[in-house]
Amino acid sequence: MNKTLLLTIIVVSQFFGTSLWFSSNAVLNEIATAHHLENTNLLTSLTIATQLGFILGSLCYAIFNLADRFKANRVFSISIFLGAIANASILVPNLSFEQLFTFRFLTGVFLAGVYPVGMKIAAYFFPKTISNALGVLVGALVLGTAFPHFIASFKIKINWTFVILTSSLLATLGGIIMLFLNTPAKKEMQKINFSIIPQLFQKKEFRKASFGYFGHMWELYTFWAFTPLILAHYKSINNVNYNIALWSFIVISIGSLGCVLAGKLAKTKTDVKVAKWAMTISAICCILSPVAINLPPYVFFPFIIIWGVTVVADSPLLSTLINAASLKNYNGTALTISTSIGFMLTIVSIYALKELLNYTSIATALPLLAIGPMIGIYQLRSKN
């Protein structure tokens, strides 16, 4: 099969699958109204539900070596089908908050078989150009993350049932497409090996790559989560007028370009060098953010766009390093467990910054995020 077509199939399938993650964010008010629920903290609750589901799901996928013991494309497709059902279940009338939370939690559980498993599939088909392939793959996911902000920027009323149903149908289509690929499982790996995760972390190179990834995750999702608040704060203290939702979309989505460029640059400069460059720039942005947020628009907006590019540009490269440092035939487990722990840290980071805001402004709290990339740089210091 043509390599461009093959990568397109993987990217489209994964993008359709992960649309389940973001679909409810764009129509949250409508969901609350339809189920007669208070919208207060509903976004936070449903986001946490999906996040917790993904963390638990990826932990289970890793412990039971699912992506390595079975054909990865089948694990991917079955996970998408189950996730699509869980997502569509919120269409059932008059759900309680607990039921709504459960369905979003289950959606997150099954998404654990989509994102990290999709990276394993890309690594299988593009062993020599994995950085480039993952750059495109992660870039597409960044666009999916930003898309709800794009929808919100138009302030249009959306039929929430259409959005939810469409995302489930697209995910199902993605799962069907993936079934046509062939990713054979190794015959000798049909038994569960519970010792794989400890063995992985005994490897120095895997620890370094993983802890670099953990540092990256400390910064990334917290920056994305608080981007609208950063923009709102700048707007209020500088008395400038702009569409916060649209600029949130621009700042987050520009990271997709960073992923693609980083993947291409790594062909000549190595994954480690480009990852360290990206983390260095994003760490500087964290540290300088209290100053930048008081500067004129022609300085602040380029600054936050640069931050948006570099905050995620290292993601595909760190995943490439994790894949390379994994045990033979267990790269799916390696990618899944590192992703699981990385997402656990996002909850800690988001909560820590949220608590810090009780004592100071968003501008002075942002340097907290520099801890992540600085740890990442330290972990990769001995790599070339």
N, C-alpha and C positions, 0 to 999 in steps of 0.2 A: 504494500500500500504506500502511496505517496506520503512522504514525511510531513509535508505541510497539511495535507488532509488529515493525517493521523493525529497531529497535534491539535488541529481544529476540533476534531471529534472529542478528544479528551477535555479540552478547555470548555467547549459548549456543554458537554455532559455535566462537568463539575459545576459550571456556572448555573445551569438549570437546577442542579441538586441543591446548591447552597442558597438559591433564591428562597428556599423554605425558611432559612434563618432570618431573613430580613423582611419577609412579606408582611408580617403583622405590624411592624413599626410604622409603615406608611398609612395605615388605616386604624390606628389605635383608638381614636375617639369613636369611630363608627362601631368598633368591636365592643367597647364599653357600653355604648347606648343600646346595641342589639341585645346584650345579655343583662341589661339593667344593673350595671356595675358602676361604682365610682371610679372616675378616671385618675384620681389622685394616686400617684406612685404606681399606676398600672404598668407604665412603660418600664420602670425599673424592675418591677416584679416579673414581668414576662421575659425581659432580657436576662435576668438572673436565672429564671427557670430554664431557658434554652442553654445558657452558659453552663449551669450545673449539670444538665442532661448530657451536654457534650463532654464535659470533664469525666463524668462517671462512665459514659459510653466508651470513650476512647481508652479509659483505664481498663475496662473489660475486654475491649478488642485487643489491647496489648497483652494482657495477662493470658488470654486464651489463644494468642498468636493467630487470630482469624485471617488477617490479610496475607499471612505466609503459609498457612496450612491448607488454604483453599484458593481457588482461582480468584485473583484480586478483582477482576472485572465482575465476577458473579457476586462477591461480597459487596462491591460498590453498588450494583444494581438492586440487589435485595434490600440493602440499607436504604436506598433512595425510595423504593416502593413503600417500605414500612414508614419512612419519614413522611412521605406524601399522604399516607392514610392518617397519620397522627395530626398533620397540619390541617387536613380537610375536616377533621373531627370537630374543630372549633366552629364549624358551620351548623352543628346541631343546636337547635333553639334553646334559649334560656339556661345556659350553662352557669354553674356556680363559679366563684373565683377559684376554688380548689380544683374543679374539673378543667377549667381553662388553663390553670397552672400546670396540671398533669399532662395535658396534651402538648403544651409547649415544651415541657420537660422531655417527653418521649421523642418529640421532634429533634431535640438536641442530642439525645442518646443515639438515634439512628444517623444523624449527621456525622457522627464519629466514624462511620464507615464510608464517608464520602470524601472529606477534605484530605486527611492523611493517606487514605487508600488511593486517592487520585494521584497524590505525589508518588506513591510507589509505582503506579501504572506508568506515569510519565518517565520515571527512572528506568523502568524495564525497557521501554521502547526507545529511549534516548540516552543510552549509557555514556556516550561520548560528548553529548551536548546538554547534559542535564541542567546546568545552570540557566541556559537560555530557555529551555522548556519550562522549568519551574518559574522563571521570571514572567513568562507569558501567563502561566497558570495562576500564579498568585496575583498578578496584575488584574486579571479578570475578576478575582474575588474581591479585590479592593474596590473595583467599580460597583460590585454588588453591595458592598458595605455602604458606599456613598449614596446609592440610588434613592433610598428613602428621603434623604435631605433634598435631593433634586425634585422629587414629587412634592414635598412640603413647600418648596419655594414658590410654587404656582398658586398655592392656597385654593386648590380646586376640590370640590366634593367628589370623592371616589366611592364607587359601589364596592364596599368591603368584601362582599361575598364573591364578586368577580375577581378581585385581587387574590384572595386566598385560593379560590378554585383554579385560577390560572397558574399560580405558582405550583400547586400540586400536580396539575396536568403537565406543566413544563418539566418538573422533576421526574415524573413518570416517563416522559419522552427521553430525557437524558439517560435514565436507567435502561431503557430499551436499546438506545443507540450503543451504549457501552457493552451490551451483551454480544455485539457483533465482533468485538475485539477478542483476542486470545492471549491470556496471560496465564500460562500453565503453572500450577503449584508443583512443588517438588514432592515426589512420591515418598521420599524418606521422612517427610515432615508432617505426617498425618496425626501423630500423637502430640498432645499438649506438652510443652516444655515450660514449666513454671520457673525454671532457673534462668531463663534467658534475660529477664530484666536486670537481675543482680549481675549477671555476666557482662551485660552491656556497660553498666556503670563501673565495672572493674577496669575497663579499657580507658586509658588516659586520653586518647584522642576523642573518644566518644564523650567523655565527661567535659572536655574543653569545648567541643562543638555544642553540646547540650546546654552548658551553663552560659555560653555566649548567646544561645537562642533564648534562654530564660531571661537574661538581661534585656534583650530586645523586646520581649513580650511585656516586661515590667513597664516600659515606656509606651509601646504602641497603642494598645487598646484604651489606655487611660487618656492619652492625647486625643484619640478619636472621640472618646466619650465626652470629653470636656471642650472639644473644639467650638461648639455653639456657645458655651459659656465664655470662652476666651474672646470670641468675636463680639458677644454682647457686652462684655466688660469694656473692650476697646471702644465700642460704639458709644457707650454711656460717658466715658471719661474724656473722649475727644470730640464729642458732639458732631459726629459724621453720620451720614445716612446711607445705609446699604441693606441689602437683603441678607440677613444672617443665614437663613437656610441655604440660599444659593451659594454663598461663600463657604459654608460648611461642606457642601458638595464639592466645590472646587478644591479646597484644601485637602480633603480626604482622597478624592478621585485622582488627583495629580500624582499620588503615590503609585498608581498603576504604571505610569510612565517611568517612575524611578525603578520599579521592579524589572521592567523590560530592558531599560538601559543598563542596569546593573548586571543582568544576565548576559548581555552582549559584551559588556566591558570585561567581564570575568574571563572571557575566552583568551584575552591577551594579558590580563593583569592578575589573574588567579582569584579564586573565590574569597580567600582570606583577606587579601589586600583591599578589594573593593568593599567587603563587609566592614572592615575596620575603618575605611574612609567614611562610609555612610554613618557608622555609629559615632565617629568623632564629630562629624558635622551636626548630627542630631543632638549629641551631648552638649555641644557649644550652644545650640539653639535653646536647649533647656536652661542653661545657665544664664544666657543673655536675655531670656524672655521678660524678666521684670523691667529691663531697660527698653527693649523693643516695643513693649506694649504702650509706652509713653511717647513713641516717636511718630512723626507725620505719616500719613497713609502711604506715600510713595516709598517709604522705608519699611513700614510694618507689613504691608501686604506681600512684597517680595520675600521678606523674612519668613513669614508663616508658610508661604508656598514652598520655600526651600526646606523648611522643617517637614512639611507634608510629603515632599519627595523623598527625603533621606530617612525618615522615621520608619519606613517599611521597605526601603530598597535592599536592606541586608537580609530580609526574610527568606527569599528563595535561595540565597547563597548559604545561609546557615543551615537550611534544610538539606542542601547539597552536601555540606560537610558532615552532617549527621548521617546521611545515607552512606557516604563513603566510609565513615568510621564504624558502621554497624557490623555485626557478626554476619558471616556468610549465610545467605538465604533468610536472614531475619531483618531485612531493612524495613519491611512493613511494620513490624513490632517496634523497631527503633524510632521510626517517624511518628508512630501513634503515641508511644509513651512520652516522648519529648513534647509533643503537641499537648497532651493531657496536662502535664506538669506546667507547661507554659501558660495554659489557660487558667489553671489554678492561681498562678501568680497575678494574672490580670485582675482577679477579684480582690486580692489583697491590695494591689496598687490603687485600684479605683476607690476602695474603701478608705485607704490611708489618705489619699488626696482629699476625698470628701470630708473626712474628719478634720483635716488641717484647715479646711475652709471655715471651720467654726471659729478659728482664731486669727485668720488673716485673709487677704484677698487672693483671688485666683492668680494674679500677676506674681505675687511673692511666693506662692505655693508651688509653682511649676518647676523650679529647680529640683524638687524632690524626684522628678522623673529622670534626672541625669544619672541617678544611681544605676539604673539599668544598663544603658550603653557603656558606662564606665566599667562596669563589671564585665560586660561583653568584650570590650577592648583588652582588659586585663587577661581574660581567659585565652584570647587569641594572640597574645603578645609574642609567644615563642614560635608562632607559625609564620611561614613566608607567604 
